[in-house]
Amino acid sequence: MTTLRYSVYLYRVLAFLKRITDNVLLIPGRTNIGVIIVDERECIVVDSGIDDDSGRKIINTLVKSGFKIRALVNTHSHADHIGGNAFMHKRLGINIYAPHAERPFIENPILEPLYLYGAYPPRELRSKLYCAKPSPTKDIDELLNEVRLGVVELPGHSLGMVGLGIGKVLFIADTLFPKEVLSKYIVPYHLNVNEAVKSIERIKELSTEYEVFIPSHGNVLNRVELLKLIDENLGMIRLIRNEIVNLLEGCTLTLNELLNRLIVRLNIKVLSLGQYMLLRSAINSYLTWLEEDNVVRIDLVNGVPHVRRCS
């Protein structure tokens, strides 16, 4: 490779890196990748993207920038956050740290599509969008013995998702979704929407302790932008909850009837089996929340689950 071609290549590689603070960098993308500088030329990577190519891009970007990757941290176990794990572990031999509740899903990624589908999943749900390659993990607490990081528990979107605080920067993972994602999919995915609301409120409480907030999807936020996005996410969650309750006014519906009517009511475009399964899981989470609040009941009628409002 000529000097000129190498210079152009190096420029393109370094262009992927965005400096947030002196010790926090970002590789922006469909899934934002965090880079925390822990020594002068050593760093910790936050999440690894969707696949081997994501892992390769992370390594190339950081190595060409003069960094040695010490470790990888996963905020949670969804495929678009762990898809580069296996490649990075094989190439670099680095440790991968994750929250305790997320580790089984990272080490056995088939569990994610398995719980979405309710059985061994069909081919589409075994694709990289839903099922990453397995990778070994260590508990995130072990990393805290080496590096000063603030770990914020943010369950809801997944079972044990966490945020990471370093200096004035807080990585908030998938606690919030950008407005364009809310507009496109209508129903943001949360495994436990009740806990997700509490985690969003937790982020709001922390807004006075940090200055920069990095979601896994979308733009880096300042405090004002964060609070606006919090309102938009909570507003969408309230809308969905209210629509479910309204659909049950004066009637009893099967789970499938309720889901199908909600799709029509909210004009949700369902374009794949995977999207349907995510939507079904998300709506079931709302039903659990409403049942816990004694707003609805889920009963078996003639062998079929039905939902009705509590009297």
C-alpha positions in Angstrom: 0.0 0.0 0.0 1.4 3.4 -1.0 2.0 6.1 1.6 -0.9 8.2 0.1 -3.3 5.2 0.0 -2.4 4.3 3.6 -2.9 7.9 4.7 -6.4 7.9 3.1 -7.1 4.6 4.8 -5.9 5.8 8.2 -8.0 9.0 7.8 -11.1 6.9 7.2 -10.4 4.6 10.1 -9.9 7.5 12.5 -13.0 9.3 11.2 -15.0 6.6 13.0 -13.8 7.9 16.3 -15.6 10.7 18.0 -14.1 12.3 21.1 -16.6 13.0 23.9 -14.2 13.9 26.7 -10.5 13.4 27.4 -11.1 9.8 28.4 -14.3 8.8 26.5 -14.5 8.2 22.8 -17.4 6.9 20.6 -17.6 4.9 17.5 -21.0 6.0 16.2 -23.2 3.5 14.3 -26.5 1.7 14.4 -25.3 0.6 17.8 -23.0 3.1 19.3 -19.7 1.7 20.6 -18.2 3.3 23.7 -14.4 3.6 24.3 -13.2 4.3 27.8 -9.5 5.2 28.0 -8.1 3.7 31.2 -4.4 4.2 30.7 -2.6 6.4 28.3 -3.0 3.9 25.4 -5.3 1.3 26.8 -9.0 1.3 26.6 -12.2 -0.6 27.5 -14.8 -1.1 24.8 -18.5 -0.8 25.6 -20.6 -3.3 23.5 -19.5 -4.8 20.2 -22.2 -4.3 17.6 -24.1 -6.8 15.5 -21.6 -9.2 14.0 -18.0 -10.1 13.2 -17.6 -7.1 10.9 -18.6 -4.8 13.8 -15.9 -6.4 16.0 -13.4 -6.1 13.2 -14.2 -2.4 12.7 -13.8 -1.8 16.4 -10.4 -3.5 16.5 -9.1 -1.8 13.3 -10.3 1.7 14.4 -8.7 1.5 17.8 -5.5 -0.3 16.8 -4.9 2.2 14.0 -5.5 5.0 16.6 -2.7 3.5 18.8 -4.9 1.9 21.4 -4.6 -1.5 23.0 -8.0 -3.0 23.9 -7.8 -4.2 27.5 -11.4 -5.6 27.9 -14.9 -5.5 26.5 -18.0 -4.7 28.5 -21.6 -5.6 27.5 -24.4 -3.4 28.8 -26.8 -6.2 28.1 -27.2 -9.4 26.0 -29.2 -8.4 22.9 -27.7 -9.5 19.7 -26.9 -6.0 18.4 -24.7 -5.4 21.4 -22.9 -8.7 21.6 -22.5 -9.7 18.0 -18.9 -8.8 17.8 -17.9 -10.4 21.0 -16.8 -13.8 19.6 -14.6 -12.2 16.9 -13.0 -9.8 19.4 -12.4 -12.6 21.9 -10.9 -14.9 19.3 -8.7 -12.2 17.8 -7.5 -10.5 21.0 -8.1 -13.0 23.8 -9.6 -10.2 25.9 -12.0 -10.7 28.8 -15.7 -9.9 28.3 -17.5 -8.5 31.3 -21.3 -8.4 31.7 -24.0 -8.0 34.3 -24.7 -11.2 36.2 -28.3 -11.7 34.9 -27.2 -11.1 31.3 -24.3 -13.6 31.2 -26.3 -16.7 30.5 -27.8 -15.1 27.4 -24.4 -14.0 26.1 -22.8 -17.4 26.7 -25.9 -19.1 25.2 -27.4 -16.6 22.7 -30.1 -19.1 21.5 -31.9 -18.2 24.7 -33.0 -14.8 23.3 -34.9 -16.1 20.3 -36.0 -19.1 22.3 -37.9 -17.0 24.8 -39.3 -14.7 22.1 -40.7 -17.7 20.2 -41.5 -20.0 23.1 -39.7 -23.0 21.6 -36.6 -23.8 19.5 -36.8 -20.8 17.0 -37.3 -20.9 13.3 -34.5 -19.9 10.9 -35.2 -16.2 10.8 -35.0 -15.9 14.6 -31.6 -17.7 14.5 -30.1 -15.0 12.3 -27.6 -12.5 13.6 -30.4 -10.0 14.3 -31.6 -12.2 17.1 -28.9 -14.7 17.9 -25.2 -13.8 18.2 -22.3 -16.2 18.4 -21.6 -17.4 21.9 -18.8 -15.8 23.9 -17.4 -16.4 27.4 -18.0 -13.8 30.1 -16.9 -12.7 33.5 -19.0 -10.8 36.0 -18.8 -7.1 35.7 -17.9 -6.8 39.4 -14.5 -8.3 38.6 -13.8 -5.4 36.3 -14.6 -2.9 39.0 -11.6 -4.2 40.9 -9.4 -3.0 38.1 -11.1 0.1 36.8 -13.1 2.9 38.4 -16.5 2.8 36.7 -20.0 3.6 37.9 -22.4 0.8 37.2 -26.1 1.8 37.2 -28.6 -1.0 37.2 -31.2 -0.3 34.4 -33.4 -3.4 34.1 -36.5 -3.4 32.0 -35.4 -3.4 28.3 -33.7 -6.7 29.3 -33.4 -8.6 32.5 -30.3 -7.0 33.9 -29.1 -4.2 31.7 -26.7 -1.7 33.1 -25.5 1.8 32.4 -21.9 2.9 32.8 -20.7 6.2 34.3 -17.2 7.6 33.8 -16.5 11.2 34.8 -19.3 13.4 33.5 -20.4 10.8 30.9 -23.1 8.2 31.4 -23.7 5.4 28.9 -27.4 4.7 29.2 -27.6 1.6 26.9 -31.1 0.9 25.6 -33.0 2.7 28.4 -34.2 5.3 25.8 -34.9 5.2 22.1 -34.5 8.1 19.7 -37.7 9.7 18.4 -37.2 8.2 14.9 -37.2 4.7 16.3 -40.3 5.4 18.3 -42.0 6.8 15.2 -41.0 3.8 13.1 -41.8 0.9 15.5 -44.4 2.6 17.8 -43.9 0.0 20.6 -40.3 0.1 21.9 -39.2 -3.3 23.1 -39.1 -3.8 26.9 -39.0 -7.2 28.5 -40.4 -5.7 31.7 -42.0 -2.4 30.9 -42.8 -1.6 34.5 -39.1 -1.9 35.4 -38.2 0.0 32.2 -40.2 3.0 33.5 -38.4 2.9 36.8 -35.1 2.8 35.0 -36.1 5.8 32.8 -37.0 7.6 36.0 -33.6 6.6 37.4 -31.8 8.2 34.4 -33.9 11.3 35.1 -32.6 11.4 38.7 -29.0 11.0 37.5 -29.4 13.9 35.0 -28.0 16.3 37.6 -24.9 14.1 38.3 -23.7 13.8 34.6 -23.4 16.2 31.7 -23.2 13.9 28.7 -25.5 10.9 28.0 -24.7 8.3 25.4 -27.6 6.1 24.3 -26.8 2.9 22.4 -29.0 4.2 19.5 -29.1 7.8 18.4 -27.2 10.9 19.1 -25.1 11.9 22.1 -27.3 14.0 24.4 -26.9 16.9 26.7 -29.1 17.3 29.8 -31.8 19.3 28.0 -31.9 16.8 25.2 -32.0 13.9 27.6 -35.0 15.2 29.5 -36.9 15.8 26.2 -36.2 12.2 25.1 -37.3 10.9 28.5 -40.6 12.7 28.1 -41.0 11.2 24.5 -40.3 7.7 25.7 -42.5 7.9 28.7 -45.2 9.5 26.6 -45.1 6.6 24.1 -45.2 4.0 26.9 -48.3 5.7 28.5 -50.0 5.9 25.1 -49.6 2.1 24.5 -50.8 1.3 28.0 -53.8 3.5 27.6 -54.6 2.1 24.2 -54.6 -1.5 25.6 -57.0 -0.5 28.3 -59.3 1.3 25.9 -59.4 -1.7 23.6 -60.7 -3.8 26.5 -63.5 -1.4 27.2 -66.7 -3.5 27.6 -65.2 -6.6 26.0 -62.9 -9.6 26.5 -60.3 -10.4 24.0 -57.9 -13.3 23.4 -54.2 -12.4 23.4 -54.0 -12.6 19.7 -57.2 -10.5 19.2 -55.8 -7.8 21.4 -52.5 -7.8 19.7 -54.0 -7.6 16.2 -56.4 -4.8 17.2 -53.5 -2.9 18.7 -51.6 -3.3 15.5 -54.5 -1.8 13.5 -55.2 0.9 16.1 -51.6 2.2 16.2 -51.0 1.6 12.5 -47.9 -0.6 13.3 -46.2 -1.9 10.2 -45.2 -5.5 10.9 -42.8 -6.6 8.2 -41.1 -9.8 9.6 -41.6 -12.7 11.8 -38.9 -11.4 14.2 -40.6 -8.0 14.5 -43.9 -9.7 15.2 -42.4 -11.8 18.0 -40.7 -8.7 19.5 -44.0 -6.9 19.4 -45.9 -9.8 21.0 -43.4 -10.1 23.8 -43.5 -6.3 24.4 -47.3 -6.2 24.6 -47.3 -9.2 26.9 -45.1 -7.2 29.2 -47.7 -4.4 29.2 -50.4 -7.0 30.2 -48.3 -8.2 33.1 -47.8 -4.6 34.2 -51.6 -3.9 34.0 -52.4 -7.2 35.8 -50.0 -6.2 38.6 -51.8 -2.9 38.9 -55.1 -4.7 39.0 -56.3 -3.1 35.8 -56.7 -6.3 33.8 -57.1 -10.0 34.3 -55.8 -12.8 32.2 -58.1 -15.9 32.4 -58.4 -19.1 30.6 -61.8 -19.4 28.8 -62.5 -22.7 27.0 -58.8 -23.4 27.0 -57.8 -20.1 25.4 -56.2 -17.2 27.3 -58.4 -14.1 27.4 -57.8 -10.6 28.7 -60.5 -8.4 30.3 -60.6 -5.3 32.5 -61.0 -5.8 36.2 -64.5 -4.7 37.4 
